[in-house]
Amino acid sequence: MSMPAELLICVNRRFGGPKPSCGGRGSPAIADAFERALAERGLDVKVMRSPGQNTCERGPSVRLLPGPVLYLGVQLDEVPTIVDRIAEALDRARAKAEAAK
């Protein structure tokens, strides 16, 4: 049995101080867009909002598990393209699992 796919999206928000955060760069809206796009495509991927992935300085960060596949600096308009890539990765994983049977 294969591990279910999860999409970890950093929504960490730092208050005060000079360091950037994924939440401060729009990752909550990006997470919402991923949920909608994955549902519209019928992809069985659980979207998880994570408190941090140690990549906020290059974020928003989106990590696909299993993988690992990491996208950094994700923008809202990139969601459809990334969902296409996720669909392709899931198809490859499914085909590999079938071939191993």
Backbone bond lengths (Angstrom), bond angles and torsions (degrees), N, CA, C in turn:
res aa  C-N    CA-C-N  psi(-1)  N-CA   C-N-CA  omega(-1)  CA-C   N-CA-C  phi
1 M - - - 1.455 - - 1.528 108.83 -
2 S 1.313 116.63 133.52 1.462 119.84 -176.48 1.524 110.81 -88.03
3 M 1.307 114.16 157.66 1.458 121.86 178.74 1.530 108.96 -72.74
4 P 1.343 118.17 133.51 1.468 118.82 178.36 1.528 110.82 -64.85
5 A 1.311 115.21 148.80 1.463 120.04 -179.01 1.526 110.20 -78.29
6 E 1.313 115.12 139.41 1.461 122.24 176.14 1.515 108.80 -132.17
7 L 1.299 115.54 144.82 1.450 122.22 175.82 1.519 106.87 -116.49
8 L 1.336 116.19 110.52 1.457 121.65 -179.60 1.521 108.85 -93.03
9 I 1.307 116.06 121.64 1.459 121.34 -179.04 1.521 107.88 -119.13
10 C 1.310 115.58 120.19 1.462 120.10 -179.97 1.522 109.18 -71.18
11 V 1.327 115.04 126.65 1.466 120.49 176.14 1.525 110.45 -121.64
12 N 1.329 115.34 20.82 1.463 120.72 179.33 1.529 109.66 -57.43
13 R 1.319 114.61 135.49 1.464 119.70 178.07 1.519 108.09 -127.98
14 R 1.316 115.16 116.88 1.464 120.49 177.37 1.514 108.79 -92.62
15 F 1.293 114.80 134.48 1.467 119.89 178.56 1.520 108.12 -110.05
16 G 1.310 115.65 124.42 1.458 120.45 -178.43 1.513 110.52 78.22
17 G 1.283 115.55 163.91 1.452 120.21 179.48 1.514 112.12 80.86
18 P 1.321 116.01 166.82 1.453 121.06 -173.45 1.534 115.15 -87.66
19 K 1.332 118.58 -11.36 1.464 119.70 -174.22 1.527 111.51 -77.27
20 P 1.340 117.07 138.46 1.468 120.78 177.60 1.526 110.87 -74.83
21 S 1.319 116.03 165.72 1.457 120.97 175.92 1.517 109.49 -140.82
22 C 1.330 114.38 154.01 1.463 119.22 178.37 1.527 110.71 -63.78
23 G 1.345 116.45 -42.44 1.459 120.10 179.22 1.516 112.56 -60.93
24 G 1.307 116.02 -36.46 1.452 120.93 178.26 1.518 113.61 -72.20
25 R 1.322 115.92 -13.50 1.466 121.26 179.49 1.533 112.30 -105.49
26 G 1.326 116.37 16.61 1.467 119.33 172.14 1.511 116.52 95.83
27 S 1.325 118.76 13.98 1.466 118.76 -176.32 1.532 114.64 -65.69
28 P 1.345 121.62 -28.40 1.469 117.82 175.40 1.537 112.28 -60.28
29 A 1.320 117.90 -41.57 1.466 121.13 177.40 1.522 110.87 -67.74
30 I 1.319 117.07 -34.83 1.465 121.44 177.25 1.529 109.67 -65.37
31 A 1.335 117.58 -41.89 1.468 121.01 177.58 1.530 110.49 -61.52
32 D 1.330 116.99 -43.56 1.466 120.55 177.31 1.525 110.95 -59.93
33 A 1.327 116.91 -42.53 1.466 121.21 -179.83 1.525 111.09 -64.96
34 F 1.333 117.32 -38.89 1.463 119.79 176.73 1.522 110.60 -63.99
35 E 1.320 117.81 -43.02 1.464 120.00 179.03 1.525 111.16 -58.47
36 R 1.329 116.45 -45.63 1.470 120.19 179.61 1.523 111.30 -64.36
37 A 1.334 116.81 -47.69 1.465 120.83 -175.61 1.534 111.66 -65.80
38 L 1.322 117.37 -40.93 1.469 120.40 179.20 1.528 110.39 -66.06
39 A 1.333 117.05 -40.88 1.463 120.75 178.36 1.526 111.01 -64.78
40 E 1.330 116.59 -42.70 1.473 120.53 179.26 1.518 111.59 -60.74
41 R 1.328 116.56 -34.76 1.471 121.10 179.54 1.529 112.20 -84.96
42 G 1.327 117.13 -7.52 1.457 120.32 -179.09 1.518 113.28 71.22
43 L 1.332 117.10 26.23 1.465 121.20 -178.69 1.525 109.80 -87.77
44 D 1.315 115.32 132.66 1.461 121.62 -178.30 1.522 109.53 -86.89
45 V 1.316 115.02 77.79 1.463 122.54 179.97 1.524 107.32 -130.71
46 K 1.316 115.71 124.93 1.462 120.62 179.54 1.528 109.14 -86.99
47 V 1.312 116.92 124.16 1.464 121.78 177.64 1.527 107.94 -88.55
48 M 1.319 114.55 123.81 1.459 121.39 -179.81 1.524 108.49 -118.34
49 R 1.298 116.73 125.10 1.462 121.25 174.04 1.517 107.37 -86.34
50 S 1.315 116.17 117.46 1.466 120.06 -175.80 1.530 109.85 -105.44
51 P 1.325 116.04 150.09 1.463 119.65 -178.55 1.522 113.26 -75.88
52 G 1.299 117.65 -7.39 1.463 119.58 178.07 1.517 111.11 165.26
53 Q 1.322 114.96 148.75 1.460 121.83 177.49 1.524 110.18 -129.30
54 N 1.321 114.96 13.31 1.464 121.01 179.25 1.526 112.28 65.43
55 T 1.337 116.24 29.57 1.467 121.07 -178.72 1.531 112.00 -133.51
56 C 1.325 117.78 17.03 1.468 120.54 -174.47 1.532 113.28 -57.07
57 E 1.303 116.92 -30.57 1.462 118.08 -178.58 1.521 112.22 -68.59
58 R 1.347 116.79 -16.70 1.465 121.57 177.88 1.524 111.68 -119.53
59 G 1.327 116.81 12.68 1.455 122.15 -174.17 1.512 113.47 -86.82
60 P 1.314 115.10 -176.06 1.441 129.06 7.92 1.530 112.42 -65.44
61 S 1.339 114.08 142.52 1.460 118.96 -178.81 1.514 110.43 -109.48
62 V 1.335 114.28 142.36 1.460 123.66 179.98 1.520 106.60 -133.16
63 R 1.338 116.41 124.41 1.465 121.33 -176.45 1.523 109.13 -122.53
64 L 1.333 117.07 126.71 1.462 123.03 176.67 1.516 108.95 -96.12
65 L 1.330 115.23 126.99 1.459 121.91 175.80 1.519 108.60 -123.61
66 P 1.326 122.01 141.83 1.459 121.32 -6.38 1.517 110.38 -68.65
67 G 1.237 115.46 165.38 1.450 122.13 -176.38 1.504 108.00 -179.27
68 P 1.253 117.39 -95.85 1.466 125.05 -11.27 1.522 111.22 -81.89
69 V 1.299 114.88 142.47 1.459 122.16 174.12 1.520 105.41 -121.92
70 L 1.328 116.83 127.63 1.452 121.65 -177.32 1.522 109.87 -123.52
71 Y 1.320 115.02 127.51 1.466 121.85 174.53 1.517 107.26 -111.23
72 L 1.318 116.71 131.47 1.466 122.23 -179.97 1.519 110.07 -117.28
73 G 1.316 115.98 148.39 1.462 120.43 178.41 1.517 112.78 67.55
74 V 1.333 117.07 31.53 1.462 121.79 -176.18 1.521 110.30 -65.96
75 Q 1.326 115.07 135.72 1.463 122.41 177.22 1.530 108.38 -112.94
76 L 1.306 116.20 154.74 1.460 122.11 -177.40 1.530 112.41 -53.71
77 D 1.324 117.21 -40.72 1.468 119.85 -177.66 1.528 113.48 -72.90
78 E 1.332 117.87 -7.21 1.462 121.49 177.85 1.528 112.87 -90.23
79 V 1.334 117.12 -9.54 1.463 120.65 -175.72 1.531 112.38 -55.66
80 P 1.344 121.08 -48.78 1.468 119.54 -179.17 1.537 113.24 -58.70
81 T 1.314 117.39 -39.93 1.464 120.86 179.24 1.519 111.04 -66.30
82 I 1.319 116.87 -41.53 1.465 120.22 179.43 1.525 110.01 -67.81
83 V 1.325 118.23 -37.82 1.466 120.37 176.68 1.529 110.00 -62.72
84 D 1.321 118.11 -38.76 1.472 120.71 174.73 1.526 110.51 -59.10
85 R 1.318 117.18 -44.11 1.468 121.25 179.36 1.523 111.48 -65.14
86 I 1.330 116.50 -38.32 1.460 120.34 177.35 1.526 110.04 -63.58
87 A 1.318 117.08 -43.83 1.465 120.97 178.43 1.524 110.50 -59.11
88 E 1.328 116.72 -42.88 1.467 120.74 178.42 1.524 110.96 -64.08
89 A 1.329 117.64 -41.94 1.465 121.48 179.62 1.527 110.63 -64.43
90 L 1.325 117.29 -40.13 1.460 120.48 178.19 1.514 111.19 -66.29
91 D 1.334 116.87 -39.71 1.474 120.57 176.68 1.522 111.15 -61.92
92 R 1.334 116.74 -43.03 1.469 120.25 178.87 1.534 110.67 -63.67
93 A 1.324 116.82 -42.89 1.462 121.00 -179.67 1.528 110.33 -64.90
94 R 1.323 117.24 -40.56 1.462 121.89 178.46 1.530 110.37 -63.79
95 A 1.329 116.88 -44.16 1.461 121.03 -179.90 1.536 110.47 -64.65
96 K 1.312 116.55 -39.75 1.460 120.79 178.87 1.526 110.71 -64.58
97 A 1.329 116.77 -41.27 1.459 120.92 179.18 1.520 111.01 -65.42
98 E 1.330 116.12 -40.27 1.469 120.21 178.63 1.531 111.11 -65.27
99 A 1.321 116.24 -39.54 1.465 120.37 -179.08 1.525 111.17 -67.86
100 A 1.320 116.86 -27.62 1.463 121.30 -178.28 1.524 112.40 -78.96
101 K 1.334 117.69 -12.17 1.468 120.94 -178.32 1.513 111.63 -73.42
